[in-house]
Amino acid sequence: MNTNSMTKIIGLLGHPVKHSFSPQIHNYLCEKYKQNNIYCCFDVENKKLKSAVESIKTLDMIGCNVTIPHKVDIMRYIDKIDKNAGIIGAVNTIKNIDGKLIGFNTDGVGFVKSILEKGYTLKNKKVLIIGAGGACRSICVELASEGISYLEIRNRSIDKAEEIGKIVKTNFNLDVVYDTKPIDENDLNKIDILINTTPIGMESNLCPIDERLIPKGNLLVCDIVYKPHNTAFLNWAKKNNLDVVHGIDMLINQGLHAFYIWTGIKATKEDEEYIKDLYNKI
């Protein structure tokens, strides 16, 4: 893409960042929609985070994405936090508005959009989530804001699940159930949506549940792991004729929402498919 003296920078702040697919997403979108912006990755260690954030203002950048390990720590250095990002307690997108930095979290938004694109609704749905990390937190907040009626978290330790439960209860008046026991068929038969938010299955054939389980009813199965495309978890679901949502869908949709925050432009379904093809060619 061409740059000139008026080109503005959008960045990614994280450590490390060399693995990121975000430049391909956003430079494609900027070129297609004739935005005179360029997306660059910046490997920033914790001790340099404050000065990196100050550089967003100094260089008059459009904004940036934020990835591991800075999503929480960066909040102390920005001027205003979006409501849901404040509830989640993490920021993954920053917009520079006249020198004021506004923080957002698009992870949960991207996940919810991936479900809605499959033709599902979330109102009054019953959801079981595996894992209680940062991804779980953002997804739970967005699911609760969409009006689900039941939320259960399964995690190896109760503490993190309880913390998320308190956030959801306080802000959405939804009681969260949590447990450490393995998922069984009774669990599967009482829910509408099953979500894996752990890294189990990334670069391996491991599955976060017993693959011998056979659910009786309709169940939507979602995995936030995007490499490999078809995880053992999703293969189990397909073997049982269940609908699935892939991790790459969430990854792309959270990126598209960040692009909308920066530019006001809503990318199309065709853009989503093109970006997915780009990713599959890597």
Contacts in CASP RR format, 6 or more apart in sequence:
PFRMAT RR
TARGET T0000
AUTHOR 0000-0000-0000
METHOD contacts of the structure
MODEL  1
MNTNSMTKIIGLLGHPVKHSFSPQIHNYLCEKYKQNNIYCCFDVENKKLK
SAVESIKTLDMIGCNVTIPHKVDIMRYIDKIDKNAGIIGAVNTIKNIDGK
LIGFNTDGVGFVKSILEKGYTLKNKKVLIIGAGGACRSICVELASEGISY
LEIRNRSIDKAEEIGKIVKTNFNLDVVYDTKPIDENDLNKIDILINTTPI
GMESNLCPIDERLIPKGNLLVCDIVYKPHNTAFLNWAKKNNLDVVHGIDM
LINQGLHAFYIWTGIKATKEDEEYIKDLYNKI
1 27 0 8 1.000
1 30 0 8 1.000
1 31 0 8 1.000
1 38 0 8 1.000
3 36 0 8 1.000
3 38 0 8 1.000
4 36 0 8 1.000
6 36 0 8 1.000
7 36 0 8 1.000
7 37 0 8 1.000
7 38 0 8 1.000
8 36 0 8 1.000
8 37 0 8 1.000
8 38 0 8 1.000
8 60 0 8 1.000
8 61 0 8 1.000
8 62 0 8 1.000
9 37 0 8 1.000
9 38 0 8 1.000
9 39 0 8 1.000
9 40 0 8 1.000
9 59 0 8 1.000
9 61 0 8 1.000
9 62 0 8 1.000
9 63 0 8 1.000
10 26 0 8 1.000
10 30 0 8 1.000
10 37 0 8 1.000
10 38 0 8 1.000
10 39 0 8 1.000
10 40 0 8 1.000
10 61 0 8 1.000
10 62 0 8 1.000
10 63 0 8 1.000
10 64 0 8 1.000
10 65 0 8 1.000
10 262 0 8 1.000
11 39 0 8 1.000
11 40 0 8 1.000
11 41 0 8 1.000
11 42 0 8 1.000
11 61 0 8 1.000
11 63 0 8 1.000
11 64 0 8 1.000
11 65 0 8 1.000
12 20 0 8 1.000
12 22 0 8 1.000
12 23 0 8 1.000
12 39 0 8 1.000
12 40 0 8 1.000
12 41 0 8 1.000
12 42 0 8 1.000
12 64 0 8 1.000
12 65 0 8 1.000
12 66 0 8 1.000
12 67 0 8 1.000
13 42 0 8 1.000
13 44 0 8 1.000
13 49 0 8 1.000
13 52 0 8 1.000
13 53 0 8 1.000
13 64 0 8 1.000
13 65 0 8 1.000
13 66 0 8 1.000
13 67 0 8 1.000
13 70 0 8 1.000
13 74 0 8 1.000
14 42 0 8 1.000
14 43 0 8 1.000
14 44 0 8 1.000
14 66 0 8 1.000
14 67 0 8 1.000
14 68 0 8 1.000
14 69 0 8 1.000
14 70 0 8 1.000
15 43 0 8 1.000
15 44 0 8 1.000
15 45 0 8 1.000
15 46 0 8 1.000
15 68 0 8 1.000
15 69 0 8 1.000
15 70 0 8 1.000
16 43 0 8 1.000
17 41 0 8 1.000
17 42 0 8 1.000
17 43 0 8 1.000
17 67 0 8 1.000
18 41 0 8 1.000
18 43 0 8 1.000
20 41 0 8 1.000
20 67 0 8 1.000
21 251 0 8 1.000
21 279 0 8 1.000
21 282 0 8 1.000
22 39 0 8 1.000
22 41 0 8 1.000
22 65 0 8 1.000
22 255 0 8 1.000
23 39 0 8 1.000
23 40 0 8 1.000
23 41 0 8 1.000
24 275 0 8 1.000
24 278 0 8 1.000
24 279 0 8 1.000
25 39 0 8 1.000
25 252 0 8 1.000
25 255 0 8 1.000
25 256 0 8 1.000
25 259 0 8 1.000
25 275 0 8 1.000
25 278 0 8 1.000
26 37 0 8 1.000
26 39 0 8 1.000
26 255 0 8 1.000
26 258 0 8 1.000
26 259 0 8 1.000
27 38 0 8 1.000
27 39 0 8 1.000
28 271 0 8 1.000
28 274 0 8 1.000
28 275 0 8 1.000
28 278 0 8 1.000
29 35 0 8 1.000
29 256 0 8 1.000
29 259 0 8 1.000
29 265 0 8 1.000
29 267 0 8 1.000
29 271 0 8 1.000
30 36 0 8 1.000
30 37 0 8 1.000
30 38 0 8 1.000
30 39 0 8 1.000
32 271 0 8 1.000
33 263 0 8 1.000
33 265 0 8 1.000
35 263 0 8 1.000
35 265 0 8 1.000
37 62 0 8 1.000
37 262 0 8 1.000
37 263 0 8 1.000
42 52 0 8 1.000
42 64 0 8 1.000
44 52 0 8 1.000
44 70 0 8 1.000
46 69 0 8 1.000
46 70 0 8 1.000
46 73 0 8 1.000
49 70 0 8 1.000
49 73 0 8 1.000
49 74 0 8 1.000
49 77 0 8 1.000
50 77 0 8 1.000
53 74 0 8 1.000
53 77 0 8 1.000
53 78 0 8 1.000
53 94 0 8 1.000
53 101 0 8 1.000
54 77 0 8 1.000
55 61 0 8 1.000
56 63 0 8 1.000
56 64 0 8 1.000
56 94 0 8 1.000
56 96 0 8 1.000
56 101 0 8 1.000
57 96 0 8 1.000
57 99 0 8 1.000
57 101 0 8 1.000
60 96 0 8 1.000
60 99 0 8 1.000
61 96 0 8 1.000
62 95 0 8 1.000
62 96 0 8 1.000
62 262 0 8 1.000
62 263 0 8 1.000
63 94 0 8 1.000
63 95 0 8 1.000
63 96 0 8 1.000
63 101 0 8 1.000
63 262 0 8 1.000
64 93 0 8 1.000
64 94 0 8 1.000
65 92 0 8 1.000
65 93 0 8 1.000
65 94 0 8 1.000
65 255 0 8 1.000
65 258 0 8 1.000
66 74 0 8 1.000
66 91 0 8 1.000
66 92 0 8 1.000
66 93 0 8 1.000
66 94 0 8 1.000
67 92 0 8 1.000
71 90 0 8 1.000
71 91 0 8 1.000
71 92 0 8 1.000
71 105 0 8 1.000
71 134 0 8 1.000
72 89 0 8 1.000
72 90 0 8 1.000
74 91 0 8 1.000
74 94 0 8 1.000
75 81 0 8 1.000
75 86 0 8 1.000
75 89 0 8 1.000
75 90 0 8 1.000
75 91 0 8 1.000
75 103 0 8 1.000
77 101 0 8 1.000
78 91 0 8 1.000
78 94 0 8 1.000
78 101 0 8 1.000
78 102 0 8 1.000
78 103 0 8 1.000
79 100 0 8 1.000
79 101 0 8 1.000
79 102 0 8 1.000
80 100 0 8 1.000
80 101 0 8 1.000
80 102 0 8 1.000
80 103 0 8 1.000
81 91 0 8 1.000
81 102 0 8 1.000
81 103 0 8 1.000
82 102 0 8 1.000
82 103 0 8 1.000
82 104 0 8 1.000
82 105 0 8 1.000
84 104 0 8 1.000
84 105 0 8 1.000
84 141 0 8 1.000
84 142 0 8 1.000
84 145 0 8 1.000
85 91 0 8 1.000
85 103 0 8 1.000
85 104 0 8 1.000
85 105 0 8 1.000
86 105 0 8 1.000
87 141 0 8 1.000
87 167 0 8 1.000
87 171 0 8 1.000
88 105 0 8 1.000
88 134 0 8 1.000
88 137 0 8 1.000
88 138 0 8 1.000
88 141 0 8 1.000
88 167 0 8 1.000
89 105 0 8 1.000
89 137 0 8 1.000
90 105 0 8 1.000
90 134 0 8 1.000
90 137 0 8 1.000
90 138 0 8 1.000
91 103 0 8 1.000
91 104 0 8 1.000
91 105 0 8 1.000
92 104 0 8 1.000
92 105 0 8 1.000
92 106 0 8 1.000
92 107 0 8 1.000
92 254 0 8 1.000
92 258 0 8 1.000
93 103 0 8 1.000
93 104 0 8 1.000
93 105 0 8 1.000
93 106 0 8 1.000
93 257 0 8 1.000
93 258 0 8 1.000
93 261 0 8 1.000
94 101 0 8 1.000
94 102 0 8 1.000
94 103 0 8 1.000
94 104 0 8 1.000
95 101 0 8 1.000
95 102 0 8 1.000
95 103 0 8 1.000
95 104 0 8 1.000
95 261 0 8 1.000
95 262 0 8 1.000
104 258 0 8 1.000
104 261 0 8 1.000
105 138 0 8 1.000
106 254 0 8 1.000
106 255 0 8 1.000
106 257 0 8 1.000
106 258 0 8 1.000
106 261 0 8 1.000
107 135 0 8 1.000
107 138 0 8 1.000
107 139 0 8 1.000
107 250 0 8 1.000
107 254 0 8 1.000
108 138 0 8 1.000
108 139 0 8 1.000
108 141 0 8 1.000
108 142 0 8 1.000
108 250 0 8 1.000
108 254 0 8 1.000
109 142 0 8 1.000
109 253 0 8 1.000
109 254 0 8 1.000
109 257 0 8 1.000
110 142 0 8 1.000
110 250 0 8 1.000
110 253 0 8 1.000
110 254 0 8 1.000
110 255 0 8 1.000
110 256 0 8 1.000
110 257 0 8 1.000
111 138 0 8 1.000
111 139 0 8 1.000
111 142 0 8 1.000
111 222 0 8 1.000
111 224 0 8 1.000
111 250 0 8 1.000
111 253 0 8 1.000
111 254 0 8 1.000
112 122 0 8 1.000
112 139 0 8 1.000
112 142 0 8 1.000
112 143 0 8 1.000
112 146 0 8 1.000
113 253 0 8 1.000
113 257 0 8 1.000
114 222 0 8 1.000
114 245 0 8 1.000
114 246 0 8 1.000
114 247 0 8 1.000
114 249 0 8 1.000
114 250 0 8 1.000
114 253 0 8 1.000
115 122 0 8 1.000
115 193 0 8 1.000
115 220 0 8 1.000
115 222 0 8 1.000
115 245 0 8 1.000
116 122 0 8 1.000
117 249 0 8 1.000
117 253 0 8 1.000
117 269 0 8 1.000
118 220 0 8 1.000
118 243 0 8 1.000
118 245 0 8 1.000
120 193 0 8 1.000
120 220 0 8 1.000
120 243 0 8 1.000
122 143 0 8 1.000
122 146 0 8 1.000
122 147 0 8 1.000
122 148 0 8 1.000
123 146 0 8 1.000
123 147 0 8 1.000
123 148 0 8 1.000
124 147 0 8 1.000
124 148 0 8 1.000
124 149 0 8 1.000
125 148 0 8 1.000
125 149 0 8 1.000
125 150 0 8 1.000
125 192 0 8 1.000
125 193 0 8 1.000
126 148 0 8 1.000
126 149 0 8 1.000
126 150 0 8 1.000
126 190 0 8 1.000
126 191 0 8 1.000
126 192 0 8 1.000
126 193 0 8 1.000
127 143 0 8 1.000
127 148 0 8 1.000
127 150 0 8 1.000
127 151 0 8 1.000
127 152 0 8 1.000
127 191 0 8 1.000
127 192 0 8 1.000
127 193 0 8 1.000
127 194 0 8 1.000
127 195 0 8 1.000
128 152 0 8 1.000
128 153 0 8 1.000
128 154 0 8 1.000
128 183 0 8 1.000
128 187 0 8 1.000
128 188 0 8 1.000
128 191 0 8 1.000
128 193 0 8 1.000
128 194 0 8 1.000
128 195 0 8 1.000
129 136 0 8 1.000
129 139 0 8 1.000
129 140 0 8 1.000
129 151 0 8 1.000
129 152 0 8 1.000
129 153 0 8 1.000
129 154 0 8 1.000
129 195 0 8 1.000
129 197 0 8 1.000
130 154 0 8 1.000
130 155 0 8 1.000
130 183 0 8 1.000
130 194 0 8 1.000
130 195 0 8 1.000
130 196 0 8 1.000
130 197 0 8 1.000
130 198 0 8 1.000
130 200 0 8 1.000
130 208 0 8 1.000
130 209 0 8 1.000
131 153 0 8 1.000
131 154 0 8 1.000
131 155 0 8 1.000
131 161 0 8 1.000
131 196 0 8 1.000
131 197 0 8 1.000
131 198 0 8 1.000
132 153 0 8 1.000
132 155 0 8 1.000
132 157 0 8 1.000
132 160 0 8 1.000
132 161 0 8 1.000
132 163 0 8 1.000
132 164 0 8 1.000
132 178 0 8 1.000
132 197 0 8 1.000
133 160 0 8 1.000
133 164 0 8 1.000
133 197 0 8 1.000
134 197 0 8 1.000
135 197 0 8 1.000
135 224 0 8 1.000
136 153 0 8 1.000
136 164 0 8 1.000
136 197 0 8 1.000
137 164 0 8 1.000
137 167 0 8 1.000
139 195 0 8 1.000
139 197 0 8 1.000
139 224 0 8 1.000
140 151 0 8 1.000
140 153 0 8 1.000
140 164 0 8 1.000
140 165 0 8 1.000
140 167 0 8 1.000
140 168 0 8 1.000
140 176 0 8 1.000
141 167 0 8 1.000
141 168 0 8 1.000
141 171 0 8 1.000
141 172 0 8 1.000
143 151 0 8 1.000
144 151 0 8 1.000
144 168 0 8 1.000
144 171 0 8 1.000
144 172 0 8 1.000
144 174 0 8 1.000
145 172 0 8 1.000
147 172 0 8 1.000
147 174 0 8 1.000
148 174 0 8 1.000
149 174 0 8 1.000
150 177 0 8 1.000
150 191 0 8 1.000
151 165 0 8 1.000
151 168 0 8 1.000
151 174 0 8 1.000
151 176 0 8 1.000
151 177 0 8 1.000
152 176 0 8 1.000
152 177 0 8 1.000
152 178 0 8 1.000
152 179 0 8 1.000
152 187 0 8 1.000
152 191 0 8 1.000
153 161 0 8 1.000
153 164 0 8 1.000
153 165 0 8 1.000
153 176 0 8 1.000
153 177 0 8 1.000
153 178 0 8 1.000
153 179 0 8 1.000
154 161 0 8 1.000
154 178 0 8 1.000
154 179 0 8 1.000
154 180 0 8 1.000
154 181 0 8 1.000
154 182 0 8 1.000
154 183 0 8 1.000
155 161 0 8 1.000
155 178 0 8 1.000
155 180 0 8 1.000
156 180 0 8 1.000
157 180 0 8 1.000
158 178 0 8 1.000
158 180 0 8 1.000
161 176 0 8 1.000
161 178 0 8 1.000
162 178 0 8 1.000
164 176 0 8 1.000
165 176 0 8 1.000
165 178 0 8 1.000
168 174 0 8 1.000
168 176 0 8 1.000
169 175 0 8 1.000
169 176 0 8 1.000
182 209 0 8 1.000
182 210 0 8 1.000
183 194 0 8 1.000
183 209 0 8 1.000
183 210 0 8 1.000
183 213 0 8 1.000
184 210 0 8 1.000
184 213 0 8 1.000
185 213 0 8 1.000
185 214 0 8 1.000
185 215 0 8 1.000
185 216 0 8 1.000
188 194 0 8 1.000
188 213 0 8 1.000
188 215 0 8 1.000
188 216 0 8 1.000
188 219 0 8 1.000
189 215 0 8 1.000
189 216 0 8 1.000
189 217 0 8 1.000
191 219 0 8 1.000
192 218 0 8 1.000
192 219 0 8 1.000
192 220 0 8 1.000
193 219 0 8 1.000
193 220 0 8 1.000
193 221 0 8 1.000
193 222 0 8 1.000
194 219 0 8 1.000
194 220 0 8 1.000
194 221 0 8 1.000
194 222 0 8 1.000
195 221 0 8 1.000
195 222 0 8 1.000
195 223 0 8 1.000
195 224 0 8 1.000
196 208 0 8 1.000
196 222 0 8 1.000
196 223 0 8 1.000
196 224 0 8 1.000
196 225 0 8 1.000
196 231 0 8 1.000
196 233 0 8 1.000
197 224 0 8 1.000
198 208 0 8 1.000
199 225 0 8 1.000
200 206 0 8 1.000
200 207 0 8 1.000
200 208 0 8 1.000
200 225 0 8 1.000
200 233 0 8 1.000
201 207 0 8 1.000
201 208 0 8 1.000
201 225 0 8 1.000
201 228 0 8 1.000
201 231 0 8 1.000
201 232 0 8 1.000
201 233 0 8 1.000
202 225 0 8 1.000
202 227 0 8 1.000
202 231 0 8 1.000
203 227 0 8 1.000
203 228 0 8 1.000
204 232 0 8 1.000
205 232 0 8 1.000
206 232 0 8 1.000
207 231 0 8 1.000
207 232 0 8 1.000
207 233 0 8 1.000
207 236 0 8 1.000
208 233 0 8 1.000
209 233 0 8 1.000
209 236 0 8 1.000
211 232 0 8 1.000
211 236 0 8 1.000
213 236 0 8 1.000
214 240 0 8 1.000
215 240 0 8 1.000
215 242 0 8 1.000
218 242 0 8 1.000
218 243 0 8 1.000
219 237 0 8 1.000
219 242 0 8 1.000
219 243 0 8 1.000
220 242 0 8 1.000
220 243 0 8 1.000
220 244 0 8 1.000
220 245 0 8 1.000
221 233 0 8 1.000
221 234 0 8 1.000
221 236 0 8 1.000
221 237 0 8 1.000
221 242 0 8 1.000
221 243 0 8 1.000
221 244 0 8 1.000
221 245 0 8 1.000
222 244 0 8 1.000
222 245 0 8 1.000
222 247 0 8 1.000
222 250 0 8 1.000
223 231 0 8 1.000
223 233 0 8 1.000
223 234 0 8 1.000
223 244 0 8 1.000
223 245 0 8 1.000
223 246 0 8 1.000
223 247 0 8 1.000
224 247 0 8 1.000
224 250 0 8 1.000
225 231 0 8 1.000
225 233 0 8 1.000
225 247 0 8 1.000
226 246 0 8 1.000
226 247 0 8 1.000
226 248 0 8 1.000
226 250 0 8 1.000
226 251 0 8 1.000
229 246 0 8 1.000
229 248 0 8 1.000
229 280 0 8 1.000
230 238 0 8 1.000
230 246 0 8 1.000
234 244 0 8 1.000
234 246 0 8 1.000
237 243 0 8 1.000
237 244 0 8 1.000
238 244 0 8 1.000
248 276 0 8 1.000
248 279 0 8 1.000
249 272 0 8 1.000
249 276 0 8 1.000
252 272 0 8 1.000
252 275 0 8 1.000
252 276 0 8 1.000
252 279 0 8 1.000
253 272 0 8 1.000
256 266 0 8 1.000
256 267 0 8 1.000
256 271 0 8 1.000
256 272 0 8 1.000
259 265 0 8 1.000
259 267 0 8 1.000
260 266 0 8 1.000
260 267 0 8 1.000
END
